[in-house]
Amino acid sequence: MGFNDRNNSEGLPNDLRGTGARFYEIPSYSDDRGTIAILEWEKLLPFPIRRMFYTYLVPTAEIRGEHAHKHCEQFLLALHGSLGVVADNGFVRETFQLDSPLRGLHLPAGVWGVQQSHTPDNVLLVLASDPYDPGDYIRDYAEYLEYVKGKP
């Protein structure tokens, strides 16, 4: 089973043309005192938040993620700086650039995610639908492809 770049997915069924990852615009309000951005899961986020964590001081050459979750969904926000995110569903691979605190990326469960090319000042906030569960992770890409192949 190989994967196709999103730009080369014409031969795939409609439900496989994208990974399901998508950007959400975050509402913000500005005045002389600065800007406030508001995240309300009932109005914006696609799931209730059960866990939050952030990464920072990640060297540019380092890669983070490189796993999928069986059940957990994630919402990624570059609060400062920028990074690239690769989303891969075993058929299609998409690359996203996170470079604004006003645009978040939803990674659905079952999507292989990779974070790369962090700027030195990057702070990545991750909101998760589930508490940490080591059994929810698939950390080997070959195992992930077998998992995807076995899904109905």
N, CA, C and O atoms as a GROMACS GRO file, in nm:
protein
  608
    1MET      N    1   0.085  -0.117   0.000
    1MET     CA    2   0.000   0.000   0.000
    1MET      C    3   0.089   0.122   0.000
    1MET      O    4   0.170   0.139   0.091
    2GLY      N    5   0.077   0.207  -0.099
    2GLY     CA    6   0.154   0.329  -0.103
    2GLY      C    7   0.067   0.448  -0.072
    2GLY      O    8  -0.054   0.434  -0.050
    3PHE      N    9   0.127   0.564  -0.070
    3PHE     CA   10   0.048   0.683  -0.045
    3PHE      C   11   0.065   0.777  -0.163
    3PHE      O   12   0.161   0.769  -0.238
    4ASN      N   13  -0.031   0.866  -0.176
    4ASN     CA   14  -0.028   0.967  -0.280
    4ASN      C   15  -0.020   1.104  -0.215
    4ASN      O   16  -0.079   1.128  -0.110
    5ASP      N   17   0.054   1.193  -0.279
    5ASP     CA   18   0.052   1.331  -0.238
    5ASP      C   19  -0.088   1.384  -0.266
    5ASP      O   20  -0.150   1.342  -0.364
    6ARG      N   21  -0.137   1.473  -0.185
    6ARG     CA   22  -0.274   1.523  -0.204
    6ARG      C   23  -0.292   1.579  -0.345
    6ARG      O   24  -0.400   1.568  -0.402
    7ASN      N   25  -0.188   1.639  -0.399
    7ASN     CA   26  -0.199   1.697  -0.532
    7ASN      C   27  -0.205   1.591  -0.642
    7ASN      O   28  -0.226   1.624  -0.758
    8ASN      N   29  -0.186   1.464  -0.605
    8ASN     CA   30  -0.188   1.357  -0.703
    8ASN      C   31  -0.283   1.247  -0.657
    8ASN      O   32  -0.248   1.129  -0.658
    9SER      N   33  -0.406   1.287  -0.617
    9SER     CA   34  -0.499   1.190  -0.560
    9SER      C   35  -0.624   1.172  -0.645
    9SER      O   36  -0.726   1.124  -0.596
   10GLU      N   37  -0.617   1.210  -0.773
   10GLU     CA   38  -0.736   1.203  -0.858
   10GLU      C   39  -0.792   1.062  -0.871
   10GLU      O   40  -0.914   1.046  -0.883
   11GLY      N   41  -0.708   0.958  -0.869
   11GLY     CA   42  -0.753   0.821  -0.888
   11GLY      C   43  -0.814   0.757  -0.765
   11GLY      O   44  -0.863   0.645  -0.772
   12LEU      N   45  -0.811   0.827  -0.653
   12LEU     CA   46  -0.863   0.770  -0.529
   12LEU      C   47  -1.011   0.800  -0.511
   12LEU      O   48  -1.059   0.900  -0.564
   13PRO      N   49  -1.084   0.716  -0.438
   13PRO     CA   50  -1.223   0.748  -0.406
   13PRO      C   51  -1.229   0.879  -0.327
   13PRO      O   52  -1.132   0.916  -0.261
   14ASN      N   53  -1.342   0.949  -0.333
   14ASN     CA   54  -1.355   1.080  -0.268
   14ASN      C   55  -1.320   1.075  -0.121
   14ASN      O   56  -1.261   1.170  -0.070
   15ASP      N   57  -1.355   0.968  -0.050
   15ASP     CA   58  -1.329   0.963   0.093
   15ASP      C   59  -1.181   0.943   0.125
   15ASP      O   60  -1.143   0.951   0.242
   16LEU      N   61  -1.096   0.919   0.025
   16LEU     CA   62  -0.954   0.903   0.049
   16LEU      C   63  -0.871   1.015  -0.015
   16LEU      O   64  -0.748   1.007  -0.017
   17ARG      N   65  -0.935   1.117  -0.067
   17ARG     CA   66  -0.861   1.223  -0.135
   17ARG      C   67  -0.788   1.316  -0.040
   17ARG      O   68  -0.699   1.388  -0.083
   18GLY      N   69  -0.823   1.316   0.084
   18GLY     CA   70  -0.754   1.395   0.184
   18GLY      C   71  -0.737   1.312   0.309
   18GLY      O   72  -0.796   1.205   0.322
   19THR      N   73  -0.656   1.361   0.401
   19THR     CA   74  -0.630   1.287   0.524
   19THR      C   75  -0.737   1.311   0.630
   19THR      O   76  -0.745   1.236   0.727
   20GLY      N   77  -0.819   1.412   0.611
   20GLY     CA   78  -0.916   1.451   0.713
   20GLY      C   79  -0.863   1.561   0.802
   20GLY      O   80  -0.940   1.622   0.876
   21ALA      N   81  -0.732   1.590   0.796
   21ALA     CA   82  -0.675   1.702   0.870
   21ALA      C   83  -0.725   1.830   0.805
   21ALA      O   84  -0.736   1.840   0.683
   22ARG      N   85  -0.756   1.929   0.890
   22ARG     CA   86  -0.801   2.056   0.833
   22ARG      C   87  -0.772   2.171   0.926
   22ARG      O   88  -0.763   2.155   1.048
   23PHE      N   89  -0.758   2.289   0.866
   23PHE     CA   90  -0.736   2.412   0.941
   23PHE      C   91  -0.867   2.467   0.995
   23PHE      O   92  -0.973   2.453   0.933
   24TYR      N   93  -0.859   2.528   1.111
   24TYR     CA   94  -0.969   2.605   1.170
   24TYR      C   95  -0.917   2.745   1.197
   24TYR      O   96  -0.809   2.762   1.254
   25GLU      N   97  -0.994   2.845   1.158
   25GLU     CA   98  -0.960   2.984   1.188
   25GLU      C   99  -1.009   3.016   1.328
   25GLU      O  100  -1.123   2.983   1.363
   26ILE      N  101  -0.926   3.078   1.409
   26ILE     CA  102  -0.959   3.108   1.547
   26ILE      C  103  -1.000   3.253   1.558
   26ILE      O  104  -0.926   3.342   1.516
   27PRO      N  105  -1.118   3.278   1.615
   27PRO     CA  106  -1.163   3.417   1.626
   27PRO      C  107  -1.073   3.496   1.721
   27PRO      O  108  -1.028   3.444   1.824
   28SER      N  109  -1.048   3.620   1.685
   28SER     CA  110  -0.966   3.706   1.769
   28SER      C  111  -1.024   3.847   1.768
   28SER      O  112  -1.096   3.886   1.675
   29TYR      N  113  -0.992   3.921   1.871
   29TYR     CA  114  -1.041   4.057   1.887
   29TYR      C  115  -0.925   4.143   1.932
   29TYR      O  116  -0.851   4.106   2.023
   30SER      N  117  -0.909   4.258   1.867
   30SER     CA  118  -0.797   4.347   1.896
   30SER      C  119  -0.846   4.485   1.934
   30SER      O  120  -0.948   4.533   1.884
   31ASP      N  121  -0.771   4.548   2.023
   31ASP     CA  122  -0.789   4.690   2.053
   31ASP      C  123  -0.653   4.743   2.097
   31ASP      O  124  -0.551   4.676   2.078
   32ASP      N  125  -0.650   4.861   2.154
   32ASP     CA  126  -0.523   4.922   2.192
   32ASP      C  127  -0.446   4.841   2.295
   32ASP      O  128  -0.325   4.859   2.311
   33ARG      N  129  -0.514   4.754   2.366
   33ARG     CA  130  -0.450   4.674   2.471
   33ARG      C  131  -0.387   4.546   2.417
   33ARG      O  132  -0.316   4.476   2.490
   34GLY      N  133  -0.412   4.514   2.291
   34GLY     CA  134  -0.358   4.392   2.231
   34GLY      C  135  -0.466   4.308   2.168
   34GLY      O  136  -0.574   4.358   2.135
   35THR      N  137  -0.438   4.181   2.151
   35THR     CA  138  -0.530   4.089   2.083
   35THR      C  139  -0.560   3.971   2.174
   35THR      O  140  -0.472   3.922   2.245
   36ILE      N  141  -0.683   3.927   2.170
   36ILE     CA  142  -0.724   3.806   2.242
   36ILE      C  143  -0.781   3.708   2.140
   36ILE      O  144  -0.861   3.746   2.055
   37ALA      N  145  -0.738   3.583   2.148
   37ALA     CA  146  -0.790   3.476   2.063
   37ALA      C  147  -0.869   3.381   2.153
   37ALA      O  148  -0.828   3.353   2.265
   38ILE      N  149  -0.983   3.332   2.102
   38ILE     CA  150  -1.074   3.255   2.186
   38ILE      C  151  -1.099   3.118   2.125
   38ILE      O  152  -1.137   3.105   2.009
   39LEU      N  153  -1.076   3.014   2.208
   39LEU     CA  154  -1.103   2.876   2.169
   39LEU      C  155  -1.215   2.823   2.257
   39LEU      O  156  -1.197   2.808   2.378
   40GLU      N  157  -1.330   2.794   2.198
   40GLU     CA  158  -1.441   2.734   2.271
   40GLU      C  159  -1.475   2.604   2.199
   40GLU      O  160  -1.513   2.605   2.082
   41TRP      N  161  -1.460   2.493   2.271
   41TRP     CA  162  -1.480   2.366   2.201
   41TRP      C  163  -1.622   2.349   2.153
   41TRP      O  164  -1.644   2.285   2.050
   42GLU      N  165  -1.720   2.404   2.223
   42GLU     CA  166  -1.859   2.390   2.177
   42GLU      C  167  -1.882   2.466   2.046
   42GLU      O  168  -1.968   2.428   1.967
   43LYS      N  169  -1.807   2.573   2.023
   43LYS     CA  170  -1.828   2.656   1.905
   43LYS      C  171  -1.725   2.633   1.795
   43LYS      O  172  -1.757   2.649   1.677
   44LEU      N  173  -1.603   2.596   1.831
   44LEU     CA  174  -1.497   2.589   1.731
   44LEU      C  175  -1.429   2.453   1.724
   44LEU      O  176  -1.419   2.394   1.617
   45LEU      N  177  -1.384   2.404   1.838
   45LEU     CA  178  -1.304   2.282   1.837
   45LEU      C  179  -1.394   2.160   1.811
   45LEU      O  180  -1.508   2.156   1.857
   46PRO      N  181  -1.342   2.061   1.738
   46PRO     CA  182  -1.423   1.945   1.700
   46PRO      C  183  -1.437   1.839   1.809
   46PRO      O  184  -1.494   1.733   1.784
   47PHE      N  185  -1.385   1.865   1.929
   47PHE     CA  186  -1.394   1.768   2.038
   47PHE      C  187  -1.373   1.840   2.171
   47PHE      O  188  -1.312   1.947   2.174
   48PRO      N  189  -1.423   1.783   2.281
   48PRO     CA  190  -1.392   1.838   2.413
   48PRO      C  191  -1.245   1.811   2.448
   48PRO      O  192  -1.191   1.706   2.414
   49ILE      N  193  -1.181   1.905   2.514
   49ILE     CA  194  -1.040   1.893   2.549
   49ILE      C  195  -1.026   1.815   2.680
   49ILE      O  196  -1.084   1.851   2.782
   50ARG      N  197  -0.946   1.708   2.674
   50ARG     CA  198  -0.920   1.627   2.794
   50ARG      C  199  -0.773   1.633   2.836
   50ARG      O  200  -0.737   1.588   2.945
   51ARG      N  201  -0.687   1.690   2.747
   51ARG     CA  202  -0.544   1.699   2.778
   51ARG      C  203  -0.484   1.813   2.696
   51ARG      O  204  -0.527   1.837   2.583
   52MET      N  205  -0.387   1.882   2.752
   52MET     CA  206  -0.313   1.986   2.681
   52MET      C  207  -0.165   1.968   2.711
   52MET      O  208  -0.126   1.932   2.822
   53PHE      N  209  -0.083   1.994   2.611
   53PHE     CA  210   0.061   1.999   2.633
   53PHE      C  211   0.123   2.090   2.529
   53PHE      O  212   0.059   2.122   2.429
   54TYR      N  213   0.246   2.131   2.553
   54TYR     CA  214   0.313   2.213   2.454
   54TYR      C  215   0.459   2.174   2.445
   54TYR      O  216   0.519   2.122   2.539
   55THR      N  217   0.516   2.203   2.327
   55THR     CA  218   0.658   2.180   2.304
   55THR      C  219   0.722   2.314   2.272
   55THR      O  220   0.659   2.403   2.215
   56TYR      N  221   0.848   2.327   2.310
   56TYR     CA  222   0.924   2.448   2.280
   56TYR      C  223   1.072   2.415   2.284
   56TYR      O  224   1.112   2.310   2.335
   57LEU      N  225   1.153   2.504   2.232
   57LEU     CA  226   1.298   2.483   2.222
   57LEU      C  227   1.332   2.354   2.147
   57LEU      O  228   1.431   2.288   2.179
   58VAL      N  229   1.250   2.320   2.048
   58VAL     CA  230   1.276   2.202   1.966
   58VAL      C  231   1.376   2.243   1.858
   58VAL      O  232   1.347   2.333   1.780
   59PRO      N  233   1.493   2.179   1.850
   59PRO     CA  234   1.589   2.213   1.746
   59PRO      C  235   1.528   2.193   1.607
   59PRO      O  236   1.452   2.099   1.584
   60THR      N  237   1.562   2.282   1.517
   60THR     CA  238   1.504   2.282   1.382
   60THR      C  239   1.519   2.147   1.312
   60THR      O  240   1.429   2.105   1.240
   61ALA      N  241   1.630   2.080   1.332
   61ALA     CA  242   1.655   1.952   1.263
   61ALA      C  243   1.579   1.835   1.327
   61ALA      O  244   1.572   1.727   1.267
   62GLU      N  245   1.524   1.854   1.444
   62GLU     CA  246   1.454   1.744   1.513
   62GLU      C  247   1.313   1.725   1.458
   62GLU      O  248   1.248   1.819   1.414
   63ILE      N  249   1.268   1.601   1.461
   63ILE     CA  250   1.134   1.564   1.418
   63ILE      C  251   1.061   1.510   1.539
   63ILE      O  252   1.114   1.428   1.614
   64ARG      N  253   0.938   1.556   1.559
   64ARG     CA  254   0.855   1.509   1.670
   64ARG      C  255   0.732   1.440   1.613
   64ARG      O  256   0.705   1.447   1.493
   65GLY      N  257   0.658   1.376   1.698
   65GLY     CA  258   0.538   1.305   1.654
   65GLY      C  259   0.577   1.168   1.603
   65GLY      O  260   0.617   1.082   1.681
   66GLU      N  261   0.564   1.149   1.474
   66GLU     CA  262   0.591   1.020   1.410
   66GLU      C  263   0.511   0.909   1.475
   66GLU      O  264   0.564   0.804   1.511
   67HIS      N  265   0.381   0.935   1.489
   67HIS     CA  266   0.290   0.834   1.542
   67HIS      C  267   0.147   0.867   1.501
   67HIS      O  268   0.119   0.975   1.449
   68ALA      N  269   0.060   0.773   1.525
   68ALA     CA  270  -0.084   0.792   1.506
   68ALA      C  271  -0.153   0.752   1.635
   68ALA      O  272  -0.097   0.679   1.717
   69HIS      N  273  -0.274   0.800   1.651
   69HIS     CA  274  -0.357   0.760   1.764
   69HIS      C  275  -0.476   0.680   1.711
   69HIS      O  276  -0.534   0.716   1.608
   70LYS      N  277  -0.512   0.575   1.780
   70LYS     CA  278  -0.628   0.495   1.740
   70LYS      C  279  -0.758   0.569   1.769
   70LYS      O  280  -0.853   0.559   1.691
   71HIS      N  281  -0.764   0.643   1.880
   71HIS     CA  282  -0.889   0.708   1.921
   71HIS      C  283  -0.874   0.858   1.946
   71HIS      O  284  -0.969   0.934   1.924
   72CYS      N  285  -0.759   0.902   1.990
   72CYS     CA  286  -0.739   1.040   2.031
   72CYS      C  287  -0.730   1.133   1.910
   72CYS      O  288  -0.661   1.103   1.812
   73GLU      N  289  -0.800   1.246   1.917
   73GLU     CA  290  -0.789   1.353   1.818
   73GLU      C  291  -0.702   1.462   1.876
   73GLU      O  292  -0.692   1.477   1.997
   74GLN      N  293  -0.638   1.540   1.788
   74GLN     CA  294  -0.552   1.648   1.834
   74GLN      C  295  -0.581   1.775   1.756
   74GLN      O  296  -0.620   1.771   1.639
   75PHE      N  297  -0.558   1.889   1.823
   75PHE     CA  298  -0.570   2.021   1.762
   75PHE      C  299  -0.438   2.092   1.789
   75PHE      O  300  -0.403   2.116   1.905
   76LEU      N  301  -0.363   2.126   1.684
   76LEU     CA  302  -0.230   2.183   1.697
   76LEU      C  303  -0.233   2.332   1.666
   76LEU      O  304  -0.294   2.375   1.569
   77LEU      N  305  -0.165   2.409   1.752
   77LEU     CA  306  -0.159   2.555   1.738
   77LEU      C  307  -0.016   2.602   1.756
   77LEU      O  308   0.046   2.573   1.858
   78ALA      N  309   0.038   2.673   1.659
   78ALA     CA  310   0.169   2.735   1.675
   78ALA      C  311   0.146   2.868   1.745
   78ALA      O  312   0.109   2.967   1.682
   79LEU      N  313   0.166   2.871   1.877
   79LEU     CA  314   0.145   2.995   1.952
   79LEU      C  315   0.251   3.098   1.920
   79LEU      O  316   0.226   3.218   1.930
   80HIS      N  317   0.369   3.051   1.882
   80HIS     CA  318   0.479   3.141   1.847
   80HIS      C  319   0.567   3.069   1.747
   80HIS      O  320   0.584   2.948   1.755
   81GLY      N  321   0.623   3.143   1.652
   81GLY     CA  322   0.709   3.082   1.552
   81GLY      C  323   0.629   2.996   1.456
   81GLY      O  324   0.509   3.016   1.438
   82SER      N  325   0.696   2.901   1.394
   82SER     CA  326   0.628   2.817   1.295
   82SER      C  327   0.689   2.677   1.291
   82SER      O  328   0.798   2.653   1.344
   83LEU      N  329   0.616   2.587   1.226
   83LEU     CA  330   0.662   2.450   1.203
   83LEU      C  331   0.581   2.390   1.090
   83LEU      O  332   0.476   2.443   1.053
   84GLY      N  333   0.629   2.280   1.036
   84GLY     CA  334   0.556   2.204   0.936
   84GLY      C  335   0.494   2.081   1.001
   84GLY      O  336   0.553   2.021   1.091
   85VAL      N  337   0.376   2.045   0.955
   85VAL     CA  338   0.308   1.925   1.005
   85VAL      C  339   0.272   1.838   0.885
   85VAL      O  340   0.210   1.885   0.789
   86VAL      N  341   0.312   1.713   0.891
   86VAL     CA  342   0.276   1.615   0.788
   86VAL      C  343   0.164   1.530   0.845
   86VAL      O  344   0.175   1.476   0.955
   87ALA      N  345   0.055   1.518   0.769
   87ALA     CA  346  -0.057   1.430   0.803
   87ALA      C  347  -0.064   1.322   0.696
   87ALA      O  348  -0.057   1.353   0.576
   88ASP      N  349  -0.078   1.197   0.738
   88ASP     CA  350  -0.072   1.084   0.645
   88ASP      C  351  -0.176   0.982   0.691
   88ASP      O  352  -0.175   0.941   0.807
   89ASN      N  353  -0.265   0.942   0.601
   89ASN     CA  354  -0.366   0.842   0.638
   89ASN      C  355  -0.337   0.705   0.577
   89ASN      O  356  -0.424   0.618   0.576
   90GLY      N  357  -0.216   0.685   0.527
   90GLY     CA  358  -0.178   0.559   0.466
   90GLY      C  359  -0.204   0.556   0.317
   90GLY      O  360  -0.155   0.467   0.247
   91PHE      N  361  -0.282   0.651   0.267
   91PHE     CA  362  -0.314   0.661   0.124
   91PHE      C  363  -0.271   0.797   0.069
   91PHE      O  364  -0.221   0.807  -0.042
   92VAL      N  365  -0.292   0.901   0.150
   92VAL     CA  366  -0.266   1.039   0.110
   92VAL      C  367  -0.180   1.103   0.217
   92VAL      O  368  -0.201   1.081   0.336
   93ARG      N  369  -0.083   1.181   0.174
   93ARG     CA  370   0.004   1.256   0.265
   93ARG      C  371  -0.012   1.405   0.231
   93ARG      O  372   0.000   1.445   0.115
   94GLU      N  373  -0.039   1.484   0.335
   94GLU     CA  374  -0.052   1.629   0.319
   94GLU      C  375   0.047   1.698   0.411
   94GLU      O  376   0.077   1.649   0.520
   95THR      N  377   0.097   1.813   0.367
   95THR     CA  378   0.187   1.893   0.450
   95THR      C  379   0.121   2.027   0.476
   95THR      O  380   0.068   2.092   0.386
   96PHE      N  381   0.124   2.068   0.602
   96PHE     CA  382   0.063   2.193   0.646
   96PHE      C  383   0.169   2.279   0.712
   96PHE      O  384   0.260   2.228   0.778
   97GLN      N  385   0.158   2.410   0.696
   97GLN     CA  386   0.248   2.504   0.763
   97GLN      C  387   0.169   2.574   0.873
   97GLN      O  388   0.070   2.641   0.846
   98LEU      N  389   0.213   2.557   0.996
   98LEU     CA  390   0.153   2.627   1.110
   98LEU      C  391   0.240   2.747   1.141
   98LEU      O  392   0.355   2.731   1.184
   99ASP      N  393   0.188   2.867   1.119
   99ASP     CA  394   0.269   2.987   1.138
   99ASP      C  395   0.190   3.105   1.194
   99ASP      O  396   0.232   3.220   1.183
  100SER      N  397   0.074   3.075   1.254
  100SER     CA  398  -0.008   3.180   1.311
  100SER      C  399  -0.083   3.126   1.432
  100SER      O  400  -0.133   3.013   1.427
  101PRO      N  401  -0.093   3.203   1.540
  101PRO     CA  402  -0.172   3.158   1.654
  101PRO      C  403  -0.322   3.171   1.629
  101PRO      O  404  -0.403   3.141   1.718
  102LEU      N  405  -0.360   3.214   1.509
  102LEU     CA  406  -0.501   3.231   1.475
  102LEU      C  407  -0.552   3.125   1.378
  102LEU      O  408  -0.659   3.138   1.320
  103ARG      N  409  -0.472   3.020   1.361
  103ARG     CA  410  -0.510   2.910   1.272
  103ARG      C  411  -0.459   2.780   1.331
  103ARG      O  412  -0.339   2.760   1.345
  104GLY      N  413  -0.551   2.691   1.367
  104GLY     CA  414  -0.515   2.563   1.425
  104GLY      C  415  -0.542   2.449   1.330
  104GLY      O  416  -0.624   2.462   1.239
  105LEU      N  417  -0.472   2.339   1.349
  105LEU     CA  418  -0.485   2.222   1.263
  105LEU      C  419  -0.543   2.106   1.343
  105LEU      O  420  -0.488   2.066   1.446
  106HIS      N  421  -0.654   2.052   1.294
  106HIS     CA  422  -0.717   1.935   1.355
  106HIS      C  423  -0.660   1.810   1.290
  106HIS      O  424  -0.667   1.794   1.168
  107LEU      N  425  -0.604   1.720   1.372
  107LEU     CA  426  -0.559   1.588   1.325
  107LEU      C  427  -0.656   1.485   1.381
  107LEU      O  428  -0.656   1.460   1.501
  108PRO      N  429  -0.740   1.425   1.296
  108PRO     CA  430  -0.834   1.324   1.344
  108PRO      C  431  -0.762   1.199   1.394
  108PRO      O  432  -0.645   1.176   1.362
  109ALA      N  433  -0.832   1.120   1.470
  109ALA     CA  434  -0.779   0.989   1.511
  109ALA      C  435  -0.749   0.908   1.386
  109ALA      O  436  -0.818   0.920   1.285
  110GLY      N  437  -0.646   0.825   1.394
  110GLY     CA  438  -0.612   0.737   1.282
  110GLY      C  439  -0.523   0.801   1.177
  110GLY      O  440  -0.493   0.738   1.076
  111VAL      N  441  -0.479   0.925   1.199
  111VAL     CA  442  -0.390   0.994   1.104
  111VAL      C  443  -0.250   0.997   1.163
  111VAL      O  444  -0.230   1.037   1.278
  112TRP      N  445  -0.152   0.954   1.082
  112TRP     CA  446  -0.012   0.958   1.122
  112TRP      C  447   0.033   1.104   1.117
  112TRP      O  448   0.014   1.170   1.015
  113GLY      N  449   0.091   1.155   1.225
  113GLY     CA  450   0.132   1.294   1.231
  113GLY      C  451   0.280   1.309   1.258
  113GLY      O  452   0.338   1.235   1.338
  114VAL      N  453   0.341   1.406   1.191
  114VAL     CA  454   0.483   1.437   1.207
  114VAL      C  455   0.496   1.588   1.218
  114VAL      O  456   0.438   1.662   1.137
  115GLN      N  457   0.572   1.635   1.316
  115GLN     CA  458   0.602   1.777   1.328
  115GLN      C  459   0.750   1.796   1.297
  115GLN      O  460   0.836   1.725   1.350
  116GLN      N  461   0.778   1.893   1.210
  116GLN     CA  462   0.915   1.913   1.162
  116GLN      C  463   0.942   2.060   1.135
  116GLN      O  464   0.851   2.143   1.137
  117SER      N  465   1.068   2.092   1.109
  117SER     CA  466   1.110   2.227   1.069
  117SER      C  467   1.063   2.335   1.166
  117SER      O  468   1.012   2.439   1.124
  118HIS      N  469   1.080   2.310   1.295
  118HIS     CA  470   1.044   2.410   1.396
  118HIS      C  471   1.139   2.529   1.386
  118HIS      O  472   1.260   2.511   1.372
  119THR      N  473   1.085   2.650   1.392
  119THR     CA  474   1.172   2.766   1.406
  119THR      C  475   1.222   2.767   1.550
  119THR      O  476   1.156   2.712   1.638
  120PRO      N  477   1.337   2.830   1.576
  120PRO     CA  478   1.393   2.827   1.712
  120PRO      C  479   1.299   2.885   1.818
  120PRO      O  480   1.308   2.848   1.935
  121ASP      N  481   1.210   2.975   1.778
  121ASP     CA  482   1.118   3.039   1.874
  121ASP      C  483   0.982   2.971   1.880
  121ASP      O  484   0.890   3.024   1.943
  122ASN      N  485   0.967   2.856   1.817
  122ASN     CA  486   0.836   2.791   1.810
  122ASN      C  487   0.788   2.740   1.945
  122ASN      O  488   0.862   2.678   2.021
  123VAL      N  489   0.660   2.768   1.971
  123VAL     CA  490   0.588   2.708   2.083
  123VAL      C  491   0.464   2.643   2.023
  123VAL      O  492   0.378   2.713   1.969
  124LEU      N  493   0.455   2.511   2.032
  124LEU     CA  494   0.343   2.437   1.976
  124LEU      C  495   0.253   2.390   2.090
  124LEU      O  496   0.297   2.316   2.178
  125LEU      N  497   0.127   2.433   2.088
  125LEU     CA  498   0.028   2.388   2.184
  125LEU      C  499  -0.054   2.278   2.119
  125LEU      O  500  -0.100   2.292   2.006
  126VAL      N  501  -0.073   2.167   2.192
  126VAL     CA  502  -0.154   2.056   2.141
  126VAL      C  503  -0.268   2.034   2.239
  126VAL      O  504  -0.246   2.013   2.359
  127LEU      N  505  -0.390   2.038   2.187
  127LEU     CA  506  -0.511   2.007   2.264
  127LEU      C  507  -0.556   1.868   2.220
  127LEU      O  508  -0.566   1.840   2.100
  128ALA      N  509  -0.583   1.781   2.315
  128ALA     CA  510  -0.615   1.642   2.283
  128ALA      C  511  -0.752   1.603   2.337
  128ALA      O  512  -0.795   1.654   2.440
  129SER      N  513  -0.818   1.513   2.268
  129SER     CA  514  -0.952   1.469   2.306
  129SER      C  515  -0.950   1.368   2.420
  129SER      O  516  -1.053   1.345   2.484
  130ASP      N  517  -0.835   1.306   2.446
  130ASP     CA  518  -0.826   1.200   2.547
  130ASP      C  519  -0.706   1.220   2.637
  130ASP      O  520  -0.607   1.280   2.596
  131PRO      N  521  -0.713   1.169   2.759
  131PRO     CA  522  -0.594   1.168   2.844
  131PRO      C  523  -0.487   1.077   2.782
  131PRO      O  524  -0.515   0.998   2.692
  132TYR      N  525  -0.366   1.091   2.831
  132TYR     CA  526  -0.256   1.009   2.781
  132TYR      C  527  -0.285   0.861   2.804
  132TYR      O  528  -0.320   0.820   2.914
  133ASP      N  529  -0.270   0.782   2.697
  133ASP     CA  530  -0.288   0.638   2.705
  133ASP      C  531  -0.187   0.574   2.611
  133ASP      O  532  -0.205   0.579   2.489
  134PRO      N  533  -0.081   0.513   2.664
  134PRO     CA  534   0.021   0.455   2.577
  134PRO      C  535  -0.035   0.351   2.480
  134PRO      O  536   0.022   0.331   2.373
  135GLY      N  537  -0.146   0.284   2.516
  135GLY     CA  538  -0.206   0.185   2.427
  135GLY      C  539  -0.276   0.244   2.306
  135GLY      O  540  -0.311   0.171   2.214
  136ASP      N  541  -0.298   0.376   2.305
  136ASP     CA  542  -0.364   0.443   2.194
  136ASP      C  543  -0.267   0.478   2.082
  136ASP      O  544  -0.309   0.512   1.971
  137TYR      N  545  -0.139   0.468   2.109
  137TYR     CA  546  -0.036   0.510   2.012
  137TYR      C  547   0.002   0.395   1.919
  137TYR      O  548   0.010   0.280   1.960
  138ILE      N  549   0.025   0.431   1.792
  138ILE     CA  550   0.093   0.343   1.696
  138ILE      C  551   0.220   0.418   1.658
  138ILE      O  552   0.213   0.524   1.595
  139ARG      N  553   0.335   0.364   1.695
  139ARG     CA  554   0.461   0.437   1.679
  139ARG      C  555   0.548   0.383   1.564
  139ARG      O  556   0.650   0.443   1.531
  140ASP      N  557   0.509   0.273   1.504
  140ASP     CA  558   0.585   0.214   1.394
  140ASP      C  559   0.503   0.231   1.266
  140ASP      O  560   0.388   0.190   1.260
  141TYR      N  561   0.564   0.292   1.163
  141TYR     CA  562   0.489   0.324   1.041
  141TYR      C  563   0.441   0.198   0.969
  141TYR      O  564   0.330   0.198   0.916
  142ALA      N  565   0.522   0.093   0.964
  142ALA     CA  566   0.478  -0.032   0.899
  142ALA      C  567   0.358  -0.090   0.974
  142ALA      O  568   0.264  -0.138   0.912
  143GLU      N  569   0.362  -0.086   1.104
  143GLU     CA  570   0.249  -0.133   1.185
  143GLU      C  571   0.125  -0.045   1.160
  143GLU      O  572   0.012  -0.094   1.153
  144TYR      N  573   0.149   0.085   1.145
  144TYR     CA  574   0.040   0.178   1.114
  144TYR      C  575  -0.026   0.141   0.981
  144TYR      O  576  -0.149   0.139   0.972
  145LEU      N  577   0.053   0.113   0.879
  145LEU     CA  578  -0.004   0.076   0.749
  145LEU      C  579  -0.086  -0.052   0.759
  145LEU      O  580  -0.190  -0.063   0.694
  146GLU      N  581  -0.043  -0.147   0.840
  146GLU     CA  582  -0.123  -0.269   0.862
  146GLU      C  583  -0.253  -0.234   0.933
  146GLU      O  584  -0.359  -0.288   0.900
  147TYR      N  585  -0.246  -0.144   1.031
  147TYR     CA  586  -0.366  -0.099   1.103
  147TYR      C  587  -0.466  -0.035   1.007
  147TYR      O  588  -0.585  -0.065   1.012
  148VAL      N  589  -0.416   0.054   0.920
  148VAL     CA  590  -0.504   0.121   0.822
  148VAL      C  591  -0.565   0.020   0.727
  148VAL      O  592  -0.683   0.028   0.694
  149LYS      N  593  -0.486  -0.076   0.682
  149LYS     CA  594  -0.533  -0.177   0.588
  149LYS      C  595  -0.646  -0.260   0.650
  149LYS      O  596  -0.738  -0.304   0.579
  150GLY      N  597  -0.640  -0.282   0.782
  150GLY     CA  598  -0.740  -0.364   0.850
  150GLY      C  599  -0.864  -0.289   0.892
  150GLY      O  600  -0.958  -0.351   0.942
  151LYS      N  601  -0.869  -0.157   0.874
  151LYS     CA  602  -0.987  -0.080   0.912
  151LYS      C  603  -1.099  -0.103   0.810
  151LYS      O  604  -1.075  -0.114   0.690
  152PRO      N  605  -1.224  -0.110   0.861
  152PRO     CA  606  -1.337  -0.130   0.768
  152PRO      C  607  -1.362  -0.009   0.680
  152PRO      O  608  -1.453  -0.010   0.597
   0.00000   0.00000   0.00000
